Amino acid sequence: MRKLYLFALGGNEISPVLTDPETGKMVNPDLPAQWRQAWKTCEKLAEFIVAHQENAYLLSHGNGPQIGNILLRSEFAGDMIHKLPIDVCGADTQGALGYMLAQLSNSLRVRGLDLKTAEIITQVIVDHEDPAFQDPTKFIGPPMTCEEAAEYQKNLGYLCRYYKLNDQGKEIWRRVVPSPKPREIIEIDIIESCLNSGNIPIAVGGGGIPVVEVEAQKEGNLEHYPCSYDITYQKPVDAPPAKVFCGVEGVIDKDLSSSLLATSLMERAQKRGEDLQVELVILTDVDGVKLNYQQPDQEDVRSLSLAEVKELQQSGIFPSGSMGPKIEAVIAFLESGGQKAYITNIQVLEQTFAGQAGTQFLSS
């Protein structure tokens, strides 16, 4: 049986949360800080991969801090250059962060293992009527205080919400944007081909670029497909059906897209008569699920069955902007045939698989 580990890297694996020791204010990490953090992540992953070379590996990653930074640059430079829509910002981050995470190849080579990593710019189909477009919940951009958030909302029209407490117990606020649910991954064939070549794809970065299928408009003997920037594709009505996609403003949750990617790969393998076992590993800044998070009676949870985690989800204890989508991703993965999933911190990866850290989720 082939085993594939899909590591879904959170924002903290690339963009560390920093605080100015003199002012106590949260700092937006610069590129060198992000690069060093990505290198540390790659070193940890390389140690695990070298110790378990019999498995296949696939990476996904978040892009919340980085897409927020791109939007800030775009908006503050709006008097000089054109502004960028969120879907284009997502594509930018897939390339840049994929480049940073491709350091994994260096970390593997110095350990004697010559594997290539490849960032695949990935488009993910969403529903243009998804209610998320009317209720933004996805956190992006740098951390800020409540007062800073109020200023951004007043001056730039941002919608900001409370995120969590930092290590000093101070409130972190961040900008929120729409986060539609992923439905289908357009580049799934390319991702699978890269996997089958023995290399390591980096896919659905930032959840993938959200796109919707364009509905054809018939006019005489032609079908028209109107897209962004006044671009319209057309074909004869009697020609074979065509699928045309167009980007929309939003950021898909990377854990939900990672879950979809994992289940899609399993289903495709099953149709070919192959036995592929996929384990979804969601990496974040906490070492597993916590009950009563950041409260005096906080409690670590090391193992949950599908039934148990569904019961906890229904109780409403997992916030929609942080742990909620991770739990939703795990449930979707297990309900679609996955056997094991994990939520953990990369620093305790081996301990997590040994049941000594993190949270393990079982289908039964």
ABEGO torsion letter per residue (X at the ends): XBBBBBBBBBAAAABBBBBBAAAGBBBBBBAAAAAAAAAAAAAAAAAAAAABAABBBBBBBBAAAAAAAAAAAAAAAAAABBBBBAAAAAAAAAAAAAAAAAAAAAAAAAAGBBBBBBBBBBBBBBBAABAAAABBABBBEBBBBAAAAAAAAAAAGBBBBBABBBAAGBBBBBBBBBBBBBABBAAAAAAAAAAAAGBBBBBGBGGEBBBBBBBBBBBEABBBBBBBGGBBBBBBAABBBBBBBBBBBEBBBAAAAAAAAAAAAAAAAAAAGBBBBBBBBBBBABBEBBBGBGBAABBBBABBBAAAAAAAAAAGABBAABAAAAAAAAAAAAAAGBABBBBBBAAAAAAAAAGABEBBBBAX
